[in-house]
């Protein structure tokens, strides 16, 4: 269980996240939505201990993330930033193998079990035929699959993704989201992601957290969050809400 | 698309073997050439068989320690450069561009002036200078990560100032530092076995620690966020690596003075040859650095006989055009 209690953090003068509390239930998909600069990416940094917290705290299984060692935390929580860096000539398989880092001794040697898990992660994300390629030769969707494979090799309980569909065309966006859905459904990994496309958030999430200016505006099921009033309040847009016929989730079109 | 042969461990192993041969050839060239020329067989005889005589004297007491010191200086500076380029995620980083060598140089000179009788204090003093300079550059160029432009500018400013201070001290106390000119441009002249003994432990320890951390360096290339998410204590790792590069650069500087370009260019050449995976890049840089410095020192000894050109000048003459070529995008075309 991932929980944020009265979290406040930011830069010297300007607090980017203010008094943010939420509780994410295990095995669910939660999507954070909100306008640019609402503090989503800063929140993800704080969750990976990459940003100092001013007050409040983040808890995993009722224990502050600051009481976990870096390695123990990495076994529970994996994070993929928005557009991660990678040297052009790193091989896909090597990249995935770095997911085993939290489990390795100080010499960093991979054991038989590690190789088995790397193979499994590569297989699950459907990039077996690409594993010996350079990252630079991969398409955007394939790269994203490689990064997700790396996170899977980490065997986390919780996976955080910052805009996993950025720079992808609609077909690949769908592919990546389906993969995330499968990871959640089959492996029971709790997923927290940031998405810009609210209709996609509505389609793929159990819960949605809507943020504005560093504060949580509302948290609830897609039906509770994707409404005329909320869209007006957060993004200042007038929209009509419809219900998707076969799945029953709400979607909107701007007036 | 099939796997590129150049991406296989087998190819990379072959490159490393090639580089080992390159170092061995450079070793014989460096020992054999000079005002007095000796063939490869005579070199082996002079080292392992003869116990006295002119060949033995020149080879064993003069050329051999000098060549070894050259090689190890190359190893230290190349490793320091490769590691710095990783932790700063910037291909323009190197011990000389960001002023680490100047900081180490200043502290060495101060130490030589204040405590001329304690030669063994020079390397630790240089180490302190190197660490302080690196920390200063980090503070000056850090803003949510290293800002490359700030880093280069801060390095330029800091190293100019420190170099000026080195020159100032050398002007006031010319008798305290042997070969003052040699120190400020980097020279291997009159290096003997005691110099070799001052550098090999650092080179060895530096290489071993760097190899142990090579995987972590790879992870650091993926950015702080990913590295943190993968369980790497990014801040601690960065401090350890800064101490390591400072140690490597300091041991080189305290023996030969301020040599530029080795730490900048050798990692680039190695990256073109073997790729950016640190597991291979570090040994490749060490070998290339050793060979390049031995050859450049030999060129300096031979090209204007009987005058000797300090290796620092040769490095600059060879290095600057190569660096400009790299800046013009040579890296990319060479990889493809």
Interface residues (C-beta under 8 A of the other chain):
Chain A: X44 X45 X48 X49 X50 X70 X71 X72 X73 X74 X75 X77 X78 X79 X80 X81 X84 X85 X86 X87 X88 X89 X90 X91 X94 X95 X98 X99 X101 X102 X106 X107 X108 X132 X133 X134 X137 X151 X154
Chain B: X1 X3 X4 X7 X89 X212 X215 X216 X218 X219 X221 X222 X223 X224 X225 X226 X228 X229 X230 X231 X232 X233 X234 X275 X276 X277 X335
